[in-house]
Amino acid sequence: MTSKTEIIAVGSELLLGQIVNSNAQFLSQQLAENGLNVYYHTVVGDNPSRLEQAVKIAKERSNIIIFTGGLGPTKDDLTKETIANILGKKLVTDEEALRSIEDYFVKVKRSMSENNKKQALVIEDSHVLKNEQGMAPGMAIDADERIYMLLPGPPSEMKPMFMKFGLPYFREKLGQNDKIISRVLRYFGIGESQLETDIQDLIDAQTNPTIAPLAGDGEVTLRLTARHQNESEAVRLINEMEKTINSRVGTFFYGYDQTTLADELLRHLRQRDMTISAAESLTGGLFSDQLTAVKGTSDVFKGTIVCYTNEVKQSILNVSEETLDQHGAVSEQCAKEMAEQIRKLANSDIGISFTGIAGEDPVEGKKPGTVYIGLAFKDQPVRTVLLHLAGSRNGIRRRTVKYGCYLIIKALMENTAE
């Protein structure tokens, strides 16, 4: 059976822009990795007639229809009622779900209102998907030559339910016995269009493994997915494709899967038993925030000074008055002094500085997006990098921090290679 999958998200809050439809993104990623082709995304409000119309359209073009949302206890949660009506089936109580709901209210010492029993209703003859994170179970129905799957709306409930119960249901129904291995390669310092150009022939010829480029806030990721009955063979296929890709764009590669530049920076520092400190003007503490968001950072991160004004740059960081008068705060000279002074003050192996313009107006005759990053390594000449970034104020600040992490990682790797 060739899958033509459609995801229908139910909820007026989605149409009103009150929440983002992250469920569809998650499901599309997981389905694609497992060889299920998603052709359509639909969003419909909490209205049974409009949902019926959406299902009518979906049935004409899709043989797998997945619904998210509308399984709750309130009157506007009408997904299963509507689908049951379309399929000509009744709603019946799933006793296990009802016991779970009753146990929850006993545990929290609250009385259970009658409408909560509605959450235990499922479509007759359906395969029930247990909700281990909430109340309303999901369900899957194989009817009129199609598979219908109903999942809860809250991502905290939907994601674990789909991964533990929904995906195995599809794999069994569709007879998929292959092992599926996926790996994400992460790149920084190269644009999505350039990376795709460099590997376009590989993308055009992809079969197994598949290559899926994804872009995000200054970074590019490639998701490699291989299928094979033998898991070790699937891993070998991915290893070979990764090697081929990185022979072309490996200069910009920094890590795998869910890692971040901050994670990788901390890992490299720990491997070398080195410490770092920061002087932040443009970034206003964002660099230190990224590092300290990771547990146990104090072994490598000494601290930061947020020197947003020239007064603080002089009085606390000891940047010379002459430098600020002659070259300005947004300058190579200032970035160098900031990096070296914070390294000395914190007695760290590395000092990094950030100074520049993130706002809309020029400063000191320099255009917005002008950024200087200073890197001071113990017993080495201080170096600076000039960036010209575009985007919003916060976008420039975020990308500046990422560049800082990336530059230190590359410098550490170069020093190790020497």
Secondary structure, 3 states (H helix, E strand, C coil): CCCCEEEEEECHHHHCCCCCCHHHHHHHHHHHHCCCCEEEEEEECCCHHHHHHHHHHHHHHCCEEEEECCCCCCCCCCHHHHHHHHHCCCEEECHHHHHHHHHHHHHCCCCCCHHHHHHHEEECCCEEECCCCCCCCEEEEEECCEEEEEECCCHHHHHHHHHHHHHHHHHHHCCCCCEEEEEEEEEECCCHHHHHHHCHHHHHCCCCCEEEEEEECCEEEEEEEEEECCHHHHHHHHHHHHHHHHHHHHHHEEEECCCCHHHHHHHHHHHCCCCEEEEECCCCCHHHHHHHCCCCHHHCEEEEEECCCHHHHHHCCCCCHHHHHHHCCCCHHHHHHHHHHHHHHHCCCEEEEEEECCCCCCECCECCCEEEEEEEECCCCCEEEEEECCCCHHHHHHHHHHHHHHHHHHHHHHHHHC
